[in-house]
Amino acid sequence: MEQTSKNIAIIGSGLVGSLLAIYLKKKGHAVTVFDRRPDIRTVHFSGRSINLAMSNRGWKSLEKVGLGDAIREIAIPLDKRAMHVNNKPVYFQKYGKEGEAIWSISRGVLNRRMIDLAENEGAVFRFNEKVWDVDLPEAKIFTGESEKSVWKEYQYDLIFGCDGAFSRVRHKMQRRSRFDYSQDFIDVGYKELTIPPNEDGTHKLDNNSFHIWPRGKFMLIAMPNIDGSFTCTLFLPFEGEVSFENITTTKEAKAFFKSYFPNVRKEIENLTEDFFKNPTSAMVTMKCYPWTYWNKVALVGDSAHAIVPFYGQGMNAGFEDIYVLDELMETYGDDWDSIFSAYQKSRKPNADAIAELSYRNFKEMSSKTADSKFLLQKKIEKHFASKHPDKWIPVYSRVTFSDRPYAEALAIGDEQERIMREVMELPNIEENWDSDLVAEKIISLLKTKKTT
């Protein structure tokens, strides 16, 4: 269904704001994007980014507006995890079936490309212009140099808040009666580090793997970039025996990397320099509801549902918000009341589900991936899934390599975990993990538990 052209403001020029601008321009709307920050294309990136992992939901959203090929040019497919456990050779864990991969993309590189593509569609970007206030019923925004300066007033038909976990648009909505809001910081922070390329520009580690150094309460990850470097992220408690609080000198930092990450010893000088140069950042899960105000204002992406990054789904979930919005625009045309109502009712349960899955995956990545019993369980699941693909799809594959609802993946994953707890109690499971007996046990439990 076609829509009447509207004058629309998007607050936030990040990945979600830029893609939404492209979708809305293709629908024939006038779009202006406001951002308090300078144009990312003209400044050095901040050093507080975790590389992005584009998966099925993200690609589906890009393909709908013809951007898949333009983004694949700046991405690298990763079909497996590379596990770096101390005193053991590096070993690899395939993500899914043959041909299934997540794609590593630098956030800064992708954001620059997305802004270029949005401008090519005719979207107008206003950088260094901070939104200080929003008149929700009238769809007006007020910008200025400071909170006490003279503000400019802009009138729009619709406003979309794509301004992240600490959204100014959501902050205004929070003042409404019966607006639910919660935020939960985890006690682990993160810091971006870099492994530079070899002198010939090649990667120093396998460049089709997501590298993980699991160390219990903390971990290091590394994802490749197209320039031959790796963006590394160190996840470490803020306080405690091994923590950011207790690494304050170059000597302490070198000792930390040497002790816990011996196979990146050649990079210690560079990692240590980055450790003190780059900021330490916090991670938050933010939930709220409703996401819309009448038929005038809506929250999209992190401003509606910020999550911790341990499933690589933050960007993918935000892009999926836009895909769903677009489908609803095609269904309801100019009935924005119905569009916004259906949008938030559809997306809220799935946002809550991926928030829970992301938090759980931190526990899995940091500690369980080095646990022999956990690895055996995953081995059994993968073997059974390969023999009976109609009966068992692992929760990771449901989230990453499908576009089925996140809420469905969470519910089925919980059911599968209950089944596997019983399977892991079978006698001599270590020797008989791939036997017919184990398969028959899973099938019988599936029937009684009614898992699909």
N, C-alpha and C positions, 0 to 999 in steps of 0.2 A: 504494500500500500504506500502511495506517495505521501510526502509530507509538505506542508507549507513552510517556506523558508523562515527560519527564526534567527534572531540576533543572539548569539550564545557566547558566554564567557566561560573559559576553563581556567581554574586557579591551579597552577603548577605545571611546569614544562618538562617534568620527568617522563619516564617511559609510558606510563598510563595516560598522562595528559596529552602527550604527543600523538599516541595512537588514536585516542578518542577524537582529537582534532581532525585526523585523517578520515575517520569514519563519518564524522558529522559533515565535513566538507563534501564528501562523496554523496551525502544525502541532500546537498544543496543549501546548507545553512551557512550563515556568516559566522566565523569563529575568531575570537581573540583570546590568546593565551597570556595570562599574567604570571610573572615569577619574580619573587623578591631578590633572587640571585642574579649574577651576571650571566650572559650567554655562555653556556658550557663549552661552546666551540671556540671561545676566545681565551679560555683560562686553563691552567693546569689542573688536572683532577685532584680531588681533595686527599686521597690516600685513606679513605674510610669506606672502601667498597669491597664487597664480596663478589667475585665473578658470578655471572648469571648462568643458570642452567635451563636453557630453553627446551621444553618438552612438548608433547602432543598438543596440549591446550593452547600454548603460545603460538605454535606453528599454525594451528587451525585458525586462530584469530588473525594472524598476519596474512595467511593465504586468501582469506575472504576479501581482502582489499588489495590483493596482488603484490604483496611485499615479500613473499617467501624467498625468492631468489636474491633480492637485494640484501637480505639479512644473512642468508647462508654464506655470502661472500666474506663476512667478518666473523664467522663462527667455526668452531672445530668440533666434530662429533666425538663423543666419548662413549664407548660401548661397554666399559667395565670399570670397576674400582681396582686400584692398585694399593694393596695393604702393606704398610711398612711397620712390621712388628719387630721390636728389638730382639736381636739374637736369632732371627729367622730370615731366610731369603724373602724377597718381595714376592707376594703371591697375588693372583688376580681373581676377581669375582665378576663374572658376566652379569650385566644388568637385567637382560631379558632374553627374548628369543633372538635368533639371527637377524641382523638388520636393525634392531632396536637400539637407540642411543639417545643420550641427552647431549645438548650442544653447549659448549663453553663460549661465552661472549663477555668481553669487557663491558661493564656498565657504562663507562664513559664513552667508549667507541660506539656502542649501540645508541646511547642517548643523542650523540651528535648526529648520527645517521637518521634517527627518527625525526629530529627537528628539521633537518634538511628536507626530508620527504613530506613533512606536514606543510612546510613553507611552499614546496612545489605544488601542493594542492590548493594553495591560496590562504592558508591560515596565517594570521598576523600574530607575532610574538612581541610582547612588551616586557623586556627584561629590566632588572633593577627597579621594579615598581611593586612595592609591597602592598598587599591588601590588608588594611587595618580593621575594616568593619564590613559587614554584610547586612543589608536590609532584606531579610528572608521573604516577607510577604510581597515586597515590591521588586525583588530581583535586582537590587542595586548594590554596587560595590564601591568602596571608598579607599583610595590609595594615597600614599604620601611618603615623604622622606622619613618622617618619624611620627610617633603617636601624637605629638603636640604641634606638628607642622600643619599648614593649610592643606586640606585633603581635596583631591579631585573626585568627582562623583560620576559614575557611569551607570546608565540604565540598560538592562538586558531583558530578554524574554525568558531565558533560562540560565542557570549557573550550575556548573559541575565542579565540585571540590575534589581535585586530584593532588592535593598538597600534603600528602604523607601522613605519618603516624601522629604528628602534632599539628594537624590541620587547623588553620584559622577558620575555615568554613564550618567544620564540625564544632569547634569551640563556640561559635555563635549558636549552633543548633542545640548545644548542651544546656543552654539557658532556658530552653523550652520546658514546659511541664511534661512529666512522664517520658523523659529521654533517658534511656538506660546507657550507662557508660562504665567501662572498667579497663584498667591497664595493669599489667603484671610484668615487672622486670625480672629476668632471671639473674642469678648471682654470677653469671659468666659474662665476660666482655670479649671483644675481639679487636684485633689489630691487623692491618694489612701489611704484608711483607712481600718481597719480590725475589725470585730466582731469575737472574738475567740469562739471555741466550748464550750459547757457545759463540766463539769468535766468528764462526762461519754463519751465524744466524739460526742454527738448528737448536732444537730443544734439548735440555740436559736430562730430562726424564721422558718416559714414554708419553707421547703427545696425544694418544687416544684413550687415556685413562684419567679418571678422577682419583687423585692421590690422597690417601688418608694415613696419618700417623696417629692411631688411637692410643691414648695414654690414661685411660680411666676417667678422671675428673677433668681432663683437658685433652686437646688434640690440635693437630696442625693439618690443614688441607692445602692442596695445590691444584690449580686448574690452568690449562695452557692458553696462551694468547697467540694470535696470528703472527706476531713479530718474533716468536721464538722464546719469549719469556714465559714465566709462570707467575700468576697472581696467587700468593699464599695467604691464608688467613689463620692466625693463631687464636684459638678459643681458649681462654684461661680464666679461672676465678678471679674476681676483683681482690678478694682477701683470702688469707689462709697460708698454709705452709708453702705451697707452690702457687704463686699468684702474681698478678701485676704489682700488687702492693710490695712484694718482697724482691722485685728485680728493679733495682734503682741505679746500678752502675754498669759500665761496659763489662767489667770483670764478671759480675753476676750474670749478665745476659749471655756471655760466651760460655760460662759454665753450664747454664741452663740448656742451651742448644747442644752443647757437647755431650751432656749427660743423657738427655731424652731423645735427641734426634741425631744420632751419630752418623747416619748415612747422608746427611746434608752438611757434614763438617766443612766441606770445601766452600760452602756458602756462608759460613758463620760471620765473616766480616761484613758482608752485605746485609745479612739478616739482622745483625746487631745494630747496624747503622739505621735501618728502617725501623727497628724496634723503638728507638728513641726519637726518630724524626716524625713518625706517623702517630696520629691520635689513637687513644683507646676509646672504643665506642661501646655503648650499651645496646641490649636487645630487649624488645618489648613485645608482648602480645596485647593488642588493643581490640576490644569488642564494643560495639554500640548498636543502638536501634531506637527509633527508625533511621533509615539512611536517606530519607527524602523529606522535603517540606512541601506539602500540598503538591502542586504541579509546577513548581518553580525551581527547586534546588535539589540536587542529588549528590551523594558521596560515591566515589568510585575508587577502587584499589585500596592502598594502605590507609587512606583517610577513613575508610569504613571498616577495615579489618586487617590491621597490621599483625604480622606473624613473625616468629623467629625463623631463621633461614635454613633450617636443617632438613627440609624436604626439597629445597630448590623450587618452591612453588609460589613465592610471593609475586613475582612478575607474571607468572603463568595465570595465577588466580585473578590478578588485576586485568590482564588481557581478556580472560574469559568473561569477566564482568561486562566488558565492552561488547563482546560477541553476543551475549544474552540481551543486552540493551538494544543492539541493532536488530536482533530477531523480533523483539517486542515492538520496535518502531515499525517494522514491516507488517506486523500483525495489527497494530492499533492506529497507525497513521498519526493524525493530529491529536489523538486523545492521550495527552501526556499524563493525565491523572491515572489512567489505566496502565500506561507504560511504567511509571514510577512505582505504582503499587505492586504490580506483578514482578518487577525487577527485584525489589527488596525482599519480597516473600520467597522468591526463587533462590536468591543468592545467600541469604542470611544463614540457613542451616548448613550450606556447603562451606561458607567461610568459617563457621565455628568448627566444623569437622576438620578442615585442613589445619586450623590452628592447633587442635589436639594432636593430629598426626605429626605435625612439625616438631612439637615439643617432645613427643615420644622418640622421634628419630634422632634427636640429639643424644638421648641415653643410649640408643642403639649404636650410633656411629662412634661415640667416644669410648665406650667400654665393651659393649656386647660383641662388636665385630672382631675382637681379639679373644673372645671366649669360645672354647672348643665345643661346649654343648650347644651354644647358640649357632655356631657355624654348622654343626651337624644337623640341627633342626632346619636351617635354611637349605641345606643340601637335600634333605628328605623332601621338603616342600617343592624344590625345583625339579627333583627327579619325578615326583608324583605328577606335577603339573605338566611335564613333558610327555608323560604316558597318558594322562587323562586331562587334556586341555579344556574339555567341556565341563569338567568337575571342579577345577581348581585354578584360579588366577591369583597369584600372590598380590598382596595389598600394594606393594611398591609398583607393580605393573599396572594395577588399576588406577593408581594416582598418576603415574608418569607416562604411560604408553596408551592411555585411553582417554576418552572425554566423558566417561560415566561420572555421575555426581560424586563429589568428595564424601558426602554423607553416606552414600552407599558403600564406598570403599572402607570407611571407618567401621560401619556396622558389620560388614562381611569379614573384615580383618579381625575384629574382636571374636567373631565366631570361629574363625580359623585358628586363632591363638588358643582358644579353649580346647579345640580338637587336638592341636599339637601338644598341649600339656599332657593329655592322656597318652598320646603316641610315644612321647619321650619317656614314659614310665614303663614301656614294654621291656621284658627281659632281653638282655643282650642286644639292645638297640644299636650299639656301636658296630657290632658285627653284621647285624641283619637289616641295616637301614634301607637297603634297596630290595628287600625280599617281597614276595607275594603276600606274605603274612601282614607286613606293615601296610601295604596297599589296601588289602582287604579290611584292615582295621579302620583306615581313613574313610573308605567308602561306606562302611557300616555307620561310622560316626556322622558322616555327612547326611545319611538318610535319617538318622534319629534327630540330628540338630537342624535339619532342613536348611542347610547352607547351600547357596547356589554358586 
